[in-house]
């Protein structure tokens, strides 16, 4: 099964910024100083006791960590297996995104930056960035696709209340990819005083590694929490939804080289993998370069990026982080694609069985239980990456509530 044949494979980034053949820093000359400054300093800064102390203190007192590892009793009974939910939805701002923005804002301050830019799809990363900028008194500009601004109105309101300027991306599909393009343009034009807080495990090295390390608090907690619940640190299965892949990277991190832990990555199939309206990168993607790194990418035969689609604004990204591309290529992770319909039903099921309204992104991960059977004594940990407040309009419209 996953990973057993890859005992000696390394799933962490190497010194050149690659996971196997994926990663690197493919950037315009004008961005080189920014990225290089970060690359030379990020590990050093993160290792400083003072940085560690401030980061951990904020995670505890401001974010509300540790997030619970909750045994979903009724869901477990229905699917005849042991399902635990890692409750990232209970973090301040309602998702895992805050773990990374806290880390990066502390990094930016230490590098002397006083203007912060970010991109956002579902709005959760934008809210988390605006939140930490308010906390630290720094200027915040968030780029967001025009379509996402419409479908995630509550998060746009939150960002503005927190003092951020939200700038619509009007090009291309007017979603996450285009917001990222606009943020990169801004960074090129403001190289000295600006830090770009990338919200996912994507982008030029060192971003995928830095974001993964900040998010690895998730898997660090799962280990000791599972020990308390089950008397062992390792689950049989780890499950997370993947767009760019930061919640998944954080969920997997401390288990990447544990060969008895099966990893499941859940992508958005949209209207169906072969429908032309999908974001299932592992199936549809080919090697290519997007937003500064080499990874798996949905593209036409002549290398033009294909527009992705998902009902979830956080999963309709045409690529996937380089670590995940490596996990896919090596077979360490099993990739599953879930349609809009399957995800929405799974989300509603969690509401009715456990009294938890999940983000539509997280609902994709929950939908695998209808497709895959587990043994009754299997321990399956699912990352509940965010809460569904931001998606109520979508749920209401979809189910005609």
Secondary structure as UniProt FT lines:
FT   TURN            2..3
FT   HELIX           4..6
FT   TURN            7..8
FT   TURN            15..16
FT   STRAND          18..19
FT   TURN            20..21
FT   STRAND          22..23
FT   HELIX           29..31
FT   HELIX           32..47
FT   HELIX           49..58
FT   HELIX           59..63
FT   STRAND          69..71
FT   HELIX           73..79
FT   STRAND          82..87
FT   HELIX           88..90
FT   TURN            92..93
FT   HELIX           97..110
FT   TURN            111..112
FT   STRAND          115..120
FT   HELIX           124..136
FT   STRAND          139..145
FT   HELIX           146..151
FT   HELIX           153..161
FT   TURN            162..163
FT   STRAND          165..169
FT   TURN            172..173
FT   HELIX           176..189
FT   TURN            190..193
FT   STRAND          194..197
FT   TURN            205..206
FT   HELIX           207..215
FT   HELIX           217..230
FT   STRAND          237..241
FT   HELIX           246..252
FT   HELIX           253..255
FT   TURN            256..257
FT   TURN            259..260
FT   STRAND          262..270
FT   TURN            273..274
FT   HELIX           281..284
FT   STRAND          285..290
FT   TURN            291..292
FT   STRAND          293..299
FT   TURN            301..302
FT   TURN            313..315
FT   HELIX           322..330
FT   STRAND          333..339
FT   HELIX           340..354
FT   HELIX           360..366
FT   HELIX           367..370
FT   TURN            376..377
FT   STRAND          379..384
FT   STRAND          386..387
FT   HELIX           388..391
FT   HELIX           392..399
//
